[in-house]
Amino acid sequence: MLKMALAAGAVLSLTVAGAMAQPAGARAVLGACKPDIKQFCSEVPPGNGRVKACMKAHLPELSEPCKEALFQAWLNK
């Protein structure tokens, strides 16, 4: 439960601009979450935080590797 809450915070705090500022963390999140983004948010046009909002809406359904990458990105922020 705590991990899910922290992952939610990570999803909220990660932005494209933030991802550019932290390329290693952003690459790890993208690599781990790419299948989840494809599964849950492939119809969502990027920009204006829409993909981030979609991922947040599907947080309980995200894979464990994606949640872990988001958690680690949040810890290293």
Stockholm file with secondary structure:
# STOCKHOLM 1.0

chainA/1-77         MLKMALAAGAVLSLTVAGAMAQPAGARAVLGACKPDIKQFCSEVPPGNGRVKACMKAHLPELSEPCKEALFQAWLNK
#=GR chainA/1-77 SS CHHHHHHHHHHHHCCHHHHHHSHHHHHHHHHHHHHHHHHHHTTSCSSTTHHHHHHHHTGGGSCHHHHHHHHHHHHTC
#=GC SS_cons        CHHHHHHHHHHHHCCHHHHHHSHHHHHHHHHHHHHHHHHHHTTSCSSTTHHHHHHHHTGGGSCHHHHHHHHHHHHTC
//
